[in-house]
């Protein structure tokens, strides 16, 4: 095992999965300003589609084309 207790395991999980997911989702850094290689990686991260959905709802209102694509991807990644 990597860690000896649950607290350290939670810290390892946070650093290994959650933080990169949030950083690559477009929540902290804009995806358009990322290098092309990293931008390509963001397409497989479900958090990108969640953040995009929230941004379109809060900033632009209800845009069905954007919402349908993002929600379908989120449903597919949940299954």
MIVO-292031 format. One line per 8 residues: for each residue x, y, z of N, C-alpha, C, O. Coordinates in Angstrom, 1 decimal, m for minus. Layout:
N
X Y Z X Y Z X Y Z X Y Z; ... .
This chain:
79
0.8 m1.2 0.0 0.0 0.0 0.0 0.9 1.3 0.0 2.0 1.2 0.4; 0.3 2.3 m0.5 1.0 3.6 m0.5 1.0 4.3 0.8 2.0 4.9 1.2; m0.2 4.3 1.4 m0.4 5.0 2.7 m0.7 4.0 3.8 m1.1 2.9 3.6; m0.6 4.5 5.0 m0.9 3.7 6.2 m2.3 4.0 6.8 m2.8 3.2 7.6; m2.8 5.1 6.5 m4.1 5.4 7.1 m5.0 6.1 6.0 m4.6 6.4 4.9; m6.3 6.3 6.4 m7.3 6.8 5.4 m7.1 8.2 5.1 m7.4 8.6 4.0; m6.6 9.0 6.1 m6.4 10.4 5.8 m5.3 10.6 4.7 m5.5 11.4 3.8; m4.2 9.9 4.8 m3.2 10.0 3.8 m3.7 9.5 2.5 m3.3 10.0 1.4 .
m4.5 8.5 2.5 m5.0 7.9 1.2 m5.9 9.0 0.6 m5.9 9.1 m0.7; m6.7 9.7 1.3 m7.5 10.8 0.8 m6.7 11.9 0.2 m7.1 12.4 m0.9; m5.6 12.2 0.8 m4.7 13.3 0.3 m4.1 12.8 m1.0 m4.0 13.6 m2.0; m3.7 11.6 m1.1 m3.1 11.1 m2.3 m4.1 11.1 m3.4 m3.8 11.4 m4.6; m5.3 10.6 m3.1 m6.4 10.6 m4.1 m6.7 12.0 m4.6 m6.9 12.2 m5.8; m6.7 13.0 m3.7 m7.0 14.4 m4.1 m5.9 14.9 m5.0 m6.2 15.5 m6.1; m4.7 14.7 m4.7 m3.6 15.2 m5.5 m3.5 14.4 m6.9 m3.0 15.0 m7.8; m3.8 13.2 m6.9 m3.6 12.3 m8.1 m4.8 12.5 m9.1 m4.6 12.4 m10.3 .
m6.0 12.7 m8.6 m7.2 12.7 m9.5 m7.9 14.0 m9.5 m8.2 14.6 m10.6; m8.3 14.5 m8.4 m9.2 15.7 m8.3 m8.6 17.0 m8.8 m9.2 17.7 m9.6; m7.4 17.3 m8.3 m6.8 18.6 m8.7 m6.4 18.6 m10.2 m6.7 19.7 m10.8; m5.9 17.6 m10.8 m5.6 17.7 m12.2 m7.0 17.8 m13.0 m7.0 18.5 m14.0; m8.0 17.2 m12.6 m9.3 17.2 m13.2 m9.8 18.6 m13.2 m10.3 19.1 m14.2; m9.7 19.3 m12.0 m10.2 20.7 m11.9 m9.4 21.6 m12.7 m9.9 22.5 m13.4; m8.1 21.4 m12.7 m7.2 22.3 m13.5 m7.4 22.2 m15.0 m7.3 23.2 m15.7; m7.7 21.0 m15.5 m7.9 20.8 m16.9 m9.4 21.0 m17.3 m9.6 20.8 m18.5 .
m10.3 21.3 m16.4 m11.7 21.4 m16.8 m12.0 22.8 m17.4 m13.1 22.9 m18.0; m11.2 23.7 m17.2 m11.5 25.1 m17.6 m12.0 25.9 m16.5 m12.4 27.1 m16.7; m12.1 25.4 m15.3 m12.6 26.1 m14.2 m11.5 27.1 m13.7 m11.9 28.2 m13.3; m10.3 26.7 m13.6 m9.2 27.5 m13.1 m8.5 28.2 m14.3 m8.3 29.5 m14.2; m8.1 27.5 m15.3 m7.4 28.0 m16.4 m8.3 27.9 m17.7 m9.0 26.9 m17.8; m8.3 28.9 m18.5 m9.1 28.8 m19.8 m8.5 27.7 m20.7 m7.3 27.6 m20.9; m9.4 26.9 m21.2 m8.9 25.8 m22.1 m8.3 26.4 m23.4 m7.3 25.8 m23.9; m8.8 27.5 m23.9 m8.3 28.1 m25.1 m6.8 28.5 m25.0 m6.1 28.6 m26.0 .
m6.4 28.8 m23.7 m5.0 29.3 m23.5 m4.0 28.2 m23.2 m2.8 28.4 m23.0; m4.5 26.9 m23.2 m3.7 25.8 m22.9 m3.0 25.4 m24.2 m3.5 25.6 m25.3; m1.8 24.7 m24.1 m1.1 24.2 m25.3 m2.0 23.1 m26.0 m2.9 22.5 m25.3; m1.8 22.9 m27.2 m2.6 22.0 m28.0 m2.7 20.6 m27.5 m3.7 20.0 m27.5; m1.6 20.1 m27.0 m1.5 18.7 m26.5 m2.4 18.6 m25.2 m3.2 17.7 m25.1; m2.3 19.6 m24.3 m3.1 19.5 m23.1 m4.5 19.8 m23.4 m5.4 19.2 m22.8; m4.8 20.6 m24.4 m6.2 20.9 m24.8 m6.8 19.6 m25.3 m8.0 19.4 m25.1; m6.1 18.8 m26.0 m6.6 17.5 m26.5 m6.9 16.6 m25.4 m7.9 15.8 m25.4 .
m6.1 16.6 m24.3 m6.4 15.8 m23.1 m7.7 16.2 m22.4 m8.3 15.3 m21.9; m8.0 17.4 m22.5 m9.2 17.9 m21.7 m10.5 17.3 m22.3 m11.5 17.3 m21.6; m10.5 16.8 m23.5 m11.7 16.3 m24.1 m12.1 15.0 m23.4 m13.3 14.6 m23.5; m11.3 14.3 m22.7 m11.6 13.0 m22.1 m12.0 13.2 m20.6 m12.3 12.2 m19.9; m11.9 14.5 m20.1 m12.2 14.7 m18.7 m13.6 15.2 m18.5 m14.0 16.3 m19.1; m14.5 14.5 m17.8 m15.9 14.9 m17.7 m16.1 16.2 m17.0 m17.1 16.9 m17.3; m15.2 16.7 m16.2 m15.3 18.0 m15.5 m15.3 19.1 m16.5 m15.9 20.2 m16.3; m14.7 18.9 m17.7 m14.7 20.0 m18.7 m16.1 20.2 m19.2 m16.5 21.4 m19.4 .
m16.9 19.2 m19.4 m18.2 19.3 m19.9 m19.2 19.9 m18.8 m20.1 20.6 m19.1; m18.9 19.5 m17.6 m19.7 20.1 m16.5 m19.5 21.6 m16.3 m20.4 22.3 m16.2; m18.2 22.0 m16.4 m17.9 23.4 m16.3 m18.4 24.2 m17.5 m19.0 25.3 m17.3; m18.4 23.6 m18.7 m18.9 24.2 m19.9 m20.4 24.4 m19.8 m21.0 25.4 m20.2; m21.1 23.4 m19.2 m22.5 23.5 m19.0 m22.9 24.6 m18.0 m23.8 25.4 m18.3; m22.2 24.6 m16.9 m22.4 25.7 m15.9 m22.1 27.1 m16.5 m22.9 28.0 m16.3; m21.1 27.2 m17.2 m20.7 28.5 m17.8 m21.8 29.0 m18.8 m22.2 30.1 m18.8; m22.3 28.1 m19.6 m23.3 28.5 m20.6 m24.6 28.8 m19.9 m25.4 29.7 m20.4 .
m25.0 28.1 m18.8 m26.2 28.4 m18.1 m26.1 29.7 m17.4 m27.1 30.5 m17.4; m25.0 30.0 m16.7 m24.9 31.2 m15.9 m24.6 32.4 m16.8 m25.1 33.5 m16.5; m23.8 32.3 m17.8 m23.4 33.4 m18.6 m24.3 33.7 m19.8 m24.5 34.9 m20.1; m24.8 32.7 m20.5 m25.5 32.9 m21.7 m27.0 32.5 m21.6 m27.8 32.8 m22.5; m27.3 31.8 m20.6 m28.7 31.3 m20.5 m28.8 29.9 m21.1 m27.8 29.2 m21.2; m30.0 29.6 m21.5 m30.2 28.2 m22.0 m29.9 28.1 m23.5 m30.6 28.6 m24.3; m28.8 27.4 m23.8 m28.4 27.2 m25.2 m28.5 25.7 m25.4 m27.6 24.9 m25.0; m29.6 25.2 m26.0 m29.8 23.8 m26.1 m28.8 23.0 m26.8 m28.5 21.8 m26.3 .
m28.1 23.5 m27.8 m27.1 22.7 m28.5 m25.9 22.4 m27.6 m25.5 21.2 m27.6; m25.5 23.4 m26.9 m24.3 23.2 m26.0 m24.7 22.2 m24.8 m24.0 21.3 m24.5; m25.9 22.5 m24.3 m26.3 21.7 m23.1 m26.6 20.3 m23.5 m26.2 19.4 m22.7; m27.2 20.0 m24.6 m27.5 18.6 m25.0 m26.2 17.8 m25.2 m26.0 16.7 m24.7; m25.2 18.4 m25.9 m23.9 17.7 m26.1 m23.2 17.4 m24.8 m22.7 16.3 m24.5; m23.2 18.4 m23.9 m22.4 18.3 m22.7 m23.1 17.3 m21.7 m22.5 16.5 m21.1; m24.5 17.4 m21.7 m25.2 16.5 m20.8 m25.1 15.0 m21.3 m25.0 14.1 m20.5; m25.2 14.8 m22.6 m25.0 13.5 m23.1 m23.6 12.9 m22.8 m23.5 11.7 m22.5 .
m22.6 13.7 m22.9 m21.3 13.2 m22.6 m21.2 12.9 m21.1 m20.6 11.9 m20.7; m21.8 13.7 m20.2 m21.7 13.5 m18.8 m22.5 12.2 m18.5 m22.0 11.4 m17.6; m23.6 11.9 m19.1 m24.3 10.7 m18.9 m23.5 9.5 m19.4 m23.5 8.5 m18.7; m22.9 9.6 m20.5 m22.1 8.5 m21.0 m20.9 8.2 m20.1 m20.5 7.1 m20.0; m20.3 9.2 m19.6 m19.2 9.0 m18.7 m19.6 8.5 m17.3 m18.7 7.9 m16.7; m20.8 8.7 m17.0 m21.3 8.2 m15.7 m21.6 6.7 m15.8 m21.7 6.0 m14.7; m21.9 6.2 m17.0 m22.3 4.8 m17.1 m21.1 3.9 m17.2 m21.3 2.7 m17.3 .
